[in-house]
Amino acid sequence: MPLTTFTARCTGHRQIAHDVFEFTLAKPEGFSFQAGQFVMFQVPLVDKSSDVQNRAFSIASAPSEPELLFVAKIKQGGRAGRWISELLKEEDDVTFQGPLGNFTLAESGESKLLFLATCSGIAPLRSQIVEALQQGDSRPMDLIFCVRGEEDLFWTKELEAIAQAHPNVHVHVSLSRPSAGWKGLSGHVQDVALEVIADLPERSIYVCGAPEMVKSVRAKAQEEWNILKERVHSEDYV
Ligand SMILES: Cc1cc2nc3c(=O)[nH]c(=O)nc-3n(C[C@H](O)[C@H](O)[C@H](O)COP(=O)(O)OP(=O)(O)OC[C@H]3O[C@@H](n4cnc5c(N)ncnc54)[C@H](O)[C@@H]3O)c2cc1C
């Protein structure tokens, strides 16, 4: 089936951490999606607006929320990075195709969930968790969210507020390169999972972020944590 192209108005745009921006779009008429899916933005070159290419971005908001939320880790010099950090602003119209992808929560057969994200890989996991809770999902859900240093942290207050409001949800924030003063968890998501999740073999995993991290989690899940490959769901941000 051909993909539908949508135009949406940017309703908010701000830098939320070192090299991380979030932006919101008004949901265009007729657009619907499942938690965990992504869209393809038509991204112009900053210096030549007629030169357009597609870039994938996961929808971070849940289908039940009023707007579409996105979070972007800026890769210096990259097309989307420059578009989002230098050009995009409130009131702009943006064009995208979608929804795409099947990184969605399994419909049945999973009793305990573990979400693993690095940096902007949190986007589809936020959507999945918020939507599941909105639908009354009471399964145990742990989210391990890892960024490099304190200056890279974002959304932690909101995620902790979600955990506060839902006893089945636990959020573990970790830094891979903390400063000497950091009092929280440190290490990569794979190591933190071993440290904080007592029942790893019982979990179904949803992992999103850098391809090397996703590959490492998939390997550990099968070879060391005894988790069937069918219960490891992933999205690589290539
Ligand atoms: C399904 C999916 C969902 C995704 N969702 C998200 C998301 O929600 N959030 C998110 O942040 N990312 C997401 N990504 C990644 C995103 O699509 C882009 O790949 C990423 O933002 C980089 O795109 P870019 O256009 O900025 O870089 P590109 O232009 O594609 O460049 C690629 C690399 O080359 C380097 N480069 C390019 N040109 C130059 C230059 N002139 N000088 C120096 N370096 C240069 C860039 O730094 C970058 O590292 C997703 C990817 C996939 C596949």
The ligand as an SDF file (V2000), in Angstrom:
LIG
                    3D

 53 58  0  0  0  0  0  0  0  0999 V2000
   13.5680    3.4750   12.5450 C   0  0  0  0  0  0  0  0  0  0  0  0
   14.4670    4.6210   12.9890 C   0  0  0  0  0  0  0  0  0  0  0  0
   13.9930    5.5310   13.9250 C   0  0  0  0  0  0  0  0  0  0  0  0
   14.8120    6.5730   14.3310 C   0  0  0  0  0  0  0  0  0  0  0  0
   14.3520    7.4370   15.2830 N   0  0  0  0  0  0  0  0  0  0  0  0
   15.1750    8.4010   15.7700 C   0  0  0  0  0  0  0  0  0  0  0  0
   14.7310    9.2580   16.8300 C   0  0  0  0  0  0  0  0  0  0  0  0
   13.6020    9.1850   17.3200 O   0  0  0  0  0  0  0  0  0  0  0  0
   15.6260   10.1800   17.2840 N   0  0  0  0  0  0  0  0  0  0  0  0
   16.8910   10.2990   16.7730 C   0  0  0  0  0  0  0  0  0  0  0  0
   17.6530   11.1400   17.2520 O   0  0  0  0  0  0  0  0  0  0  0  0
   17.3110    9.5190   15.7470 N   0  0  0  0  0  0  0  0  0  0  0  0
   16.4860    8.5830   15.2260 C   0  0  0  0  0  0  0  0  0  0  0  0
   16.9150    7.7960   14.2060 N   0  0  0  0  0  0  0  0  0  0  0  0
   18.1930    8.1370   13.5200 C   0  0  0  0  0  0  0  0  0  0  0  0
   17.9090    9.2390   12.4720 C   0  0  0  0  0  0  0  0  0  0  0  0
   17.0270    8.7230   11.4750 O   0  0  0  0  0  0  0  0  0  0  0  0
   19.1610    9.7230   11.7420 C   0  0  0  0  0  0  0  0  0  0  0  0
   19.8860    8.6360   11.2410 O   0  0  0  0  0  0  0  0  0  0  0  0
   20.0840   10.5280   12.6010 C   0  0  0  0  0  0  0  0  0  0  0  0
   19.3800   11.6230   13.1610 O   0  0  0  0  0  0  0  0  0  0  0  0
   21.2540   11.0970   11.7820 C   0  0  0  0  0  0  0  0  0  0  0  0
   20.7240   11.7120   10.6620 O   0  0  0  0  0  0  0  0  0  0  0  0
   21.3920   12.9980   10.0100 P   0  0  0  0  0  0  0  0  0  0  0  0
   20.5930   13.3110    8.7890 O   0  0  0  0  0  0  0  0  0  0  0  0
   21.5460   14.0870   11.0210 O   0  0  0  0  0  0  0  0  0  0  0  0
   22.8210   12.4910    9.6260 O   0  0  0  0  0  0  0  0  0  0  0  0
   23.3080   12.0970    8.1170 P   0  0  0  0  0  0  0  0  0  0  0  0
   23.2780   13.2870    7.2380 O   0  0  0  0  0  0  0  0  0  0  0  0
   22.5660   10.9010    7.6780 O   0  0  0  0  0  0  0  0  0  0  0  0
   24.8090   11.7760    8.3990 O   0  0  0  0  0  0  0  0  0  0  0  0
   25.2130   10.5310    8.9440 C   0  0  0  0  0  0  0  0  0  0  0  0
   26.4980   10.7340    9.7150 C   0  0  0  0  0  0  0  0  0  0  0  0
   27.4920   11.4180    8.9400 O   0  0  0  0  0  0  0  0  0  0  0  0
   27.9580   12.5940    9.5980 C   0  0  0  0  0  0  0  0  0  0  0  0
   28.0160   13.7310    8.6530 N   0  0  0  0  0  0  0  0  0  0  0  0
   27.2050   13.9300    7.5990 C   0  0  0  0  0  0  0  0  0  0  0  0
   27.5260   15.0590    6.9710 N   0  0  0  0  0  0  0  0  0  0  0  0
   28.5770   15.5960    7.6350 C   0  0  0  0  0  0  0  0  0  0  0  0
   29.3610   16.7680    7.4880 C   0  0  0  0  0  0  0  0  0  0  0  0
   29.1510   17.6140    6.4850 N   0  0  0  0  0  0  0  0  0  0  0  0
   30.3190   16.9900    8.3830 N   0  0  0  0  0  0  0  0  0  0  0  0
   30.5340   16.1370    9.4030 C   0  0  0  0  0  0  0  0  0  0  0  0
   29.8330   15.0130    9.6010 N   0  0  0  0  0  0  0  0  0  0  0  0
   28.8850   14.7500    8.7290 C   0  0  0  0  0  0  0  0  0  0  0  0
   26.9130   12.9080   10.6530 C   0  0  0  0  0  0  0  0  0  0  0  0
   27.4750   13.4570   11.8150 O   0  0  0  0  0  0  0  0  0  0  0  0
   26.2980   11.5840   10.9590 C   0  0  0  0  0  0  0  0  0  0  0  0
   27.0280   10.9730   11.9950 O   0  0  0  0  0  0  0  0  0  0  0  0
   16.1110    6.7360   13.7760 C   0  0  0  0  0  0  0  0  0  0  0  0
   16.5690    5.8250   12.8090 C   0  0  0  0  0  0  0  0  0  0  0  0
   15.7660    4.7800   12.4240 C   0  0  0  0  0  0  0  0  0  0  0  0
   16.2730    3.8150   11.3890 C   0  0  0  0  0  0  0  0  0  0  0  0
  1  2  1  0
  2  3  1  0
  2 52  2  0
  3  4  2  0
  4  5  1  0
  4 50  1  0
  5  6  2  0
  6  7  1  0
  6 13  1  0
  7  8  2  0
  7  9  1  0
  9 10  1  0
 10 11  2  0
 10 12  1  0
 12 13  2  0
 13 14  1  0
 14 15  1  0
 14 50  1  0
 15 16  1  0
 16 17  1  0
 16 18  1  0
 18 19  1  0
 18 20  1  0
 20 21  1  0
 20 22  1  0
 22 23  1  0
 23 24  1  0
 24 25  2  0
 24 26  1  0
 24 27  1  0
 27 28  1  0
 28 29  2  0
 28 30  1  0
 28 31  1  0
 31 32  1  0
 32 33  1  0
 33 34  1  0
 33 48  1  0
 34 35  1  0
 35 36  1  0
 35 46  1  0
 36 37  1  0
 36 45  1  0
 37 38  2  0
 38 39  1  0
 39 40  1  0
 39 45  2  0
 40 41  1  0
 40 42  2  0
 42 43  1  0
 43 44  2  0
 44 45  1  0
 46 47  1  0
 46 48  1  0
 48 49  1  0
 50 51  2  0
 51 52  1  0
 52 53  1  0
M  END
$$$$
